Amino acid sequence: MPEPILRLKGLEQVFQTRKGAVPAVGGVDIDITPGKVVCVVGESGCGKTTTARAAAGLARPTGGSVEYQGRDVYSLKGAAYKDFRMGVQYIHQDPYAALNPIRTVLSSLTAGLRRHRVVTTKKQARQRAAELLELVDLTPPETYLDKHPNQMSGGQRQRVNVARALALDPKVIIADEPTSMLDVSIRVSLLNTMSRLRDDLGVGFMMITHDLAVAKYFAWDGEIAVMYLGKVVEKGPTPQIINDPQHPYTKALIAAVCEPDPRLAKSGDKSGGLRSAEIPDLTDLPSGCSFHPRCPLFKSGDCDTVTPPLAELDGKRRLACTVVSRDHAQAAEKVAS
């Protein structure tokens, strides 16, 4: 297994508000390796984007560390910091807001190239911009180079954003919900393009998404990290997480994937098997396991008092659930005896 290019170790992010401290991220460990994908999934407000921003160097964490090629990002200076800024790129969620409306595609794609003096002439800049557009299947590139964002569709704009992220030959791309604002047919096309770039260029991806269908499609050969209220509650190879989820929250997310179920509609059950649909307030987190007020496996005196660590369950999977881990341990003891 190759060494990770980008590593999050015990990452924490606490925001101070009038209502008190808000622990948006509470101890996240994620490794991004060349040519592999890690999808971070969870409900809105679980800390996915905050984690992504810290990983990209856009927000200094209050605890833990972000390491790029073995060195703490927030201690880098000079050439080492420039290497990090070029090596880790970010794709924003909104293709409409991510591009400057008064800049042409050519200007947007070459701003970083000019800033870091990768190109020095207009001819070089135009040639490199055309190459980038071809990489993301916007052809012929001459059709798009002199357009402004308002002259393109949402899917075309997001492809320009992907091309801009590739401009400086990054080693890692952090994509924050890159397909959530696109039509379904456009989503698949963009994911196929990103998958090809991952394989051809060896770029590592950290994908932020609330959609497990997207995670399954894009990261089938990678990993999924499921977040709940700022913490990773289950993490492992995508086939394991999708086909055999172990954490009750992961099971609820998979159950929430839109599939017609006449029995569910008839019963009127909108909770997906959870005890409650209400998400706890981050300023007043429950004791013990933060998921216990909603968990169908809740056991009084256990789940509400013990905070489960993210521990190894089977093979490469890691899980933060006292009940499931204990059941697995007991089953293993029976087999051994």
TORTORFI-843352 format. One record per residue (C-alpha): x, y, z. Coordinates in Angstrom, 1 decimal, always signed. Layout:
X,Y,Z
...
REM end
This chain:
+0.0,+0.0,+0.0
+1.5,+3.3,-1.0
+2.1,+6.0,+1.5
-0.7,+8.6,+1.8
-0.2,+11.9,+0.1
-2.7,+13.7,+2.4
-3.4,+12.4,+5.9
-5.9,+13.7,+8.5
-4.9,+12.7,+12.0
-7.4,+13.3,+14.9
-8.7,+16.4,+13.0
-10.9,+18.6,+15.2
-12.7,+21.8,+14.4
-14.6,+23.7,+17.1
-16.4,+27.0,+16.4
-17.2,+29.5,+19.1
-20.7,+30.9,+18.9
-23.0,+32.9,+21.1
-24.7,+29.6,+22.1
-21.4,+28.1,+23.1
-18.8,+25.9,+21.5
-19.8,+23.9,+18.4
-17.7,+20.8,+17.8
-18.2,+20.6,+14.1
-15.5,+17.9,+13.6
-14.3,+15.7,+16.5
-11.3,+13.6,+15.8
-11.3,+12.4,+12.1
-8.6,+10.1,+10.6
-8.5,+9.8,+6.8
-5.7,+8.9,+4.4
-5.7,+9.9,+0.7
-3.4,+7.7,-1.5
-2.5,+8.1,-5.2
-5.2,+7.1,-7.6
-7.7,+6.1,-4.8
-11.0,+7.6,-3.7
-12.2,+8.2,-0.2
-15.9,+9.3,-0.1
-17.0,+11.1,+3.1
-20.8,+10.7,+3.4
-23.4,+11.8,+5.9
-26.4,+14.1,+6.5
-26.2,+17.8,+6.1
-24.4,+19.4,+9.1
-22.4,+16.3,+10.0
-19.0,+18.1,+9.3
-18.2,+16.8,+5.9
-17.4,+20.2,+4.3
-15.6,+21.5,+7.4
-13.4,+18.4,+7.2
-12.8,+19.0,+3.5
-11.9,+22.7,+4.0
-9.4,+21.9,+6.7
-7.8,+19.2,+4.5
-7.4,+21.7,+1.7
-5.7,+24.3,+4.0
-8.7,+26.7,+3.8
-9.5,+26.6,+7.6
-7.0,+25.9,+10.3
-8.2,+23.1,+12.6
-8.4,+23.6,+16.3
-7.0,+20.1,+17.0
-5.2,+17.2,+15.3
-3.2,+17.7,+12.1
-3.3,+17.7,+8.3
-0.2,+16.2,+6.8
+0.9,+16.6,+3.2
+3.6,+14.1,+2.1
+4.4,+13.5,+5.8
+4.7,+17.2,+6.9
+2.2,+19.2,+8.8
+0.4,+21.6,+6.4
+0.1,+24.4,+8.8
+3.9,+24.5,+9.5
+4.9,+24.6,+5.9
+6.7,+27.7,+4.5
+8.2,+28.9,+1.3
+8.7,+26.3,-1.5
+7.1,+23.5,+0.6
+3.9,+25.5,+1.2
+3.8,+26.4,-2.5
+4.1,+22.7,-3.3
+1.1,+21.9,-1.1
-1.0,+24.8,-2.5
-0.4,+23.4,-6.0
-0.6,+19.7,-5.0
-4.1,+19.9,-3.3
-6.9,+21.4,-5.3
-10.6,+22.0,-4.5
-13.8,+21.6,-6.5
-16.7,+23.6,-5.1
-20.3,+22.4,-4.9
-22.0,+25.2,-6.8
-20.8,+25.5,-10.4
-22.6,+28.8,-10.7
-20.9,+30.6,-7.8
-17.5,+29.0,-8.2
-16.6,+30.8,-11.4
-16.0,+34.6,-11.6
-18.9,+35.9,-13.9
-16.7,+38.6,-15.5
-13.9,+36.2,-16.4
-13.7,+34.1,-19.5
-13.1,+30.4,-19.3
-9.5,+31.1,-20.5
-8.9,+33.6,-17.7
-10.3,+31.3,-15.0
-8.2,+28.3,-16.2
-5.0,+30.2,-16.5
-5.1,+32.4,-13.3
-3.2,+29.8,-11.2
-0.9,+29.0,-14.1
+0.1,+32.7,-14.3
+0.3,+33.1,-10.5
+2.8,+30.2,-10.2
+4.5,+31.1,-13.5
+3.8,+27.8,-15.1
+3.0,+29.7,-18.3
+4.6,+33.1,-19.2
+3.0,+34.0,-22.5
-0.5,+34.3,-23.9
+0.2,+31.6,-26.4
+1.3,+29.1,-23.7
-1.7,+30.0,-21.6
-4.2,+29.5,-24.4
-2.6,+26.2,-25.4
-2.6,+24.8,-21.8
-6.2,+25.9,-21.3
-7.2,+24.1,-24.5
-5.5,+20.9,-23.2
-7.3,+21.1,-19.9
-10.7,+21.5,-21.6
-10.0,+18.5,-23.8
-9.2,+16.5,-20.6
-12.7,+17.2,-19.3
-14.4,+16.5,-22.6
-15.2,+20.1,-23.5
-14.4,+19.9,-27.2
-13.6,+21.5,-29.4
-11.9,+23.8,-26.8
-11.9,+26.9,-29.0
-15.7,+26.9,-28.6
-15.4,+27.5,-24.8
-12.2,+29.4,-24.2
-13.7,+32.9,-24.7
-17.1,+32.2,-23.2
-18.3,+33.6,-19.9
-19.9,+31.4,-17.3
-23.4,+32.7,-18.1
-23.0,+31.3,-21.6
-22.7,+27.7,-20.4
-24.9,+25.1,-18.7
-24.3,+23.9,-15.2
-22.7,+20.7,-16.3
-20.3,+22.6,-18.6
-19.4,+25.0,-15.8
-18.6,+22.2,-13.4
-16.4,+20.6,-16.0
-14.5,+23.9,-16.2
-14.1,+23.8,-12.4
-12.7,+20.3,-12.8
-10.3,+21.5,-15.5
-9.2,+24.4,-13.3
-8.5,+21.9,-10.4
-6.3,+20.0,-12.8
-4.4,+23.0,-14.1
-1.5,+22.7,-11.7
-1.1,+18.9,-11.9
-2.3,+18.2,-8.4
-1.7,+15.0,-6.5
-5.0,+15.3,-4.6
-8.4,+16.7,-5.5
-11.0,+17.5,-2.8
-14.5,+17.5,-4.4
-17.2,+19.0,-2.3
-20.6,+17.6,-3.6
-19.5,+18.2,-7.2
-22.6,+16.6,-8.7
-25.4,+17.6,-6.3
-26.6,+20.6,-8.4
-26.5,+18.7,-11.7
-29.1,+16.7,-13.6
-28.9,+13.0,-13.0
-27.7,+12.2,-16.6
-25.0,+14.9,-16.3
-23.9,+13.5,-13.0
-23.0,+10.2,-14.4
-21.1,+11.7,-17.3
-19.1,+14.0,-15.0
-18.3,+11.1,-12.6
-17.1,+9.0,-15.6
-14.8,+11.8,-16.6
-13.4,+12.2,-13.1
-12.9,+8.4,-12.8
-11.0,+8.4,-16.1
-8.8,+11.3,-14.8
-8.2,+9.5,-11.5
-7.0,+6.4,-13.4
-5.0,+8.1,-16.1
-3.4,+10.8,-14.0
-3.1,+8.9,-10.6
-4.9,+11.7,-8.7
-6.2,+10.8,-5.3
-9.7,+12.0,-4.6
-11.5,+13.0,-1.4
-15.2,+13.1,-2.4
-17.8,+14.8,-0.1
-21.3,+13.6,-0.7
-24.6,+12.9,+1.0
-25.6,+10.5,-1.8
-24.5,+6.9,-1.2
-25.4,+6.1,-4.8
-22.8,+8.6,-5.9
-20.3,+7.2,-3.4
-20.9,+3.6,-4.6
-20.5,+4.6,-8.3
-17.4,+6.7,-7.9
-15.6,+4.9,-5.1
-16.3,+1.3,-5.7
-12.6,+0.5,-5.6
-12.0,+2.9,-2.8
-13.3,+3.6,+0.7
-16.3,+5.2,+2.4
-16.1,+7.1,+5.7
-19.6,+7.6,+7.2
-19.8,+10.7,+9.4
-22.3,+11.6,+12.1
-22.2,+14.8,+14.2
-18.5,+15.4,+13.4
-17.2,+11.9,+13.9
-16.6,+8.9,+11.6
-18.8,+6.1,+12.8
-18.0,+3.5,+10.1
-15.2,+3.3,+7.6
-14.0,+0.7,+5.2
-13.8,-0.6,+1.6
-16.9,+0.6,-0.4
-18.2,-2.9,-1.2
-18.2,-3.8,+2.5
-19.9,-0.6,+3.5
-22.6,-0.8,+0.8
-23.3,-4.5,+0.8
-22.9,-5.3,+4.5
-23.3,-2.1,+6.6
-22.8,-2.6,+10.3
-23.4,+0.7,+12.0
-27.2,+1.5,+12.5
-26.6,+5.0,+11.0
-25.1,+3.5,+7.9
-28.0,+1.2,+7.6
-30.4,+4.2,+7.9
-28.5,+6.1,+5.2
-28.8,+3.1,+2.8
-32.5,+2.7,+3.7
-33.0,+6.3,+2.8
-31.9,+5.8,-0.8
-35.0,+6.4,-2.9
-36.6,+3.1,-3.7
-40.4,+2.6,-4.0
-41.5,+0.6,-1.0
-45.3,+0.2,-0.8
-45.1,-1.4,+2.7
-43.2,+1.7,+4.0
-45.7,+4.1,+2.4
-48.6,+2.1,+3.8
-47.2,+2.1,+7.3
-46.4,+5.8,+7.2
-43.0,+5.1,+8.7
-40.7,+7.9,+7.6
-37.9,+7.3,+10.0
-36.2,+4.4,+8.2
-36.3,+2.3,+11.4
-34.8,+5.0,+13.6
-36.1,+5.8,+17.1
-36.2,+9.5,+16.2
-35.7,+11.6,+13.1
-34.5,+14.6,+15.1
-30.8,+15.4,+14.9
-29.3,+16.5,+18.2
-28.0,+20.1,+18.7
-24.2,+20.4,+18.3
-24.1,+22.7,+21.3
-25.8,+20.1,+23.5
-24.6,+16.7,+22.3
-26.0,+13.6,+24.0
-23.8,+11.7,+26.5
-22.1,+8.5,+25.4
-22.7,+7.6,+21.8
-24.0,+10.7,+20.1
-26.3,+8.5,+17.9
-28.0,+6.8,+20.8
-31.2,+9.0,+20.9
-32.0,+7.8,+17.3
-30.5,+4.3,+17.4
-32.7,+1.2,+17.1
-30.1,-0.8,+18.9
-30.0,+1.5,+22.0
-29.3,-0.1,+25.3
-29.8,+2.0,+28.4
-26.9,+2.3,+30.7
-24.5,+1.4,+27.9
-25.0,+3.5,+24.8
-25.8,+6.6,+26.8
-22.8,+6.4,+29.0
-19.9,+4.9,+26.9
-18.4,+6.8,+23.9
-17.4,+4.1,+21.4
-14.0,+4.4,+19.8
-13.6,+3.8,+16.0
-12.1,+0.4,+16.4
-11.3,-2.4,+13.9
-14.2,-4.8,+13.3
-13.3,-7.2,+10.5
-10.5,-6.8,+8.1
-10.1,-3.2,+7.0
-13.4,-2.0,+8.4
-13.5,+0.2,+11.4
-16.7,+0.8,+13.5
-17.8,+3.0,+16.4
-20.7,+1.0,+18.0
-20.5,-0.7,+21.3
-23.5,-3.0,+20.7
-22.4,-4.3,+17.2
-18.8,-4.7,+18.2
-19.8,-6.7,+21.3
-22.1,-8.9,+19.2
-19.3,-9.6,+16.8
-16.8,-10.4,+19.6
-19.3,-12.8,+21.2
-20.0,-14.5,+17.8
-16.2,-14.9,+17.3
-15.8,-16.5,+20.7
-18.5,-19.0,+20.0
-16.8,-20.0,+16.7
-13.5,-20.3,+18.4
-14.9,-22.5,+21.2
REM end
